[in-house]
Amino acid sequence: MSSFTDSERDIAGRTKLGRKAVLFVAWIGGYLLGAFAWLVRAPLLQFIGSLGLSSDASQGLVAGLFGSSVMVVGVLVWSFLSSPSGVAA
C-alpha cells in the first residue's frame, strides 16, 4: 500500500518531487559538478594553454564548458521528469 495521495502523483502514476526535493537535488548536482570541474581544471587549463591561448581565455573556455554542461544536464533531467511517459521527447 502506498503512502502517497493521488495529488502527489503525476499522470503516469509516478510520485511527484516537491519543490524542496528538486532544489536539493539541483544543489547537490551543481556541487558535484563544481567539485569535478575544480579537480580537472589544472590539467585542462594546461592543455588549452598549450594551444596558444592566454590564461584568461583558457579560464573562460573552461568556465563556459562546465557552465553549459550543467545547463544541458539540467534541461535533459527536467525534460525527462516532466514528460508524462518518463521518456524525453
Beta strands, then each sheet from edge to edge (+ up, - down):
end
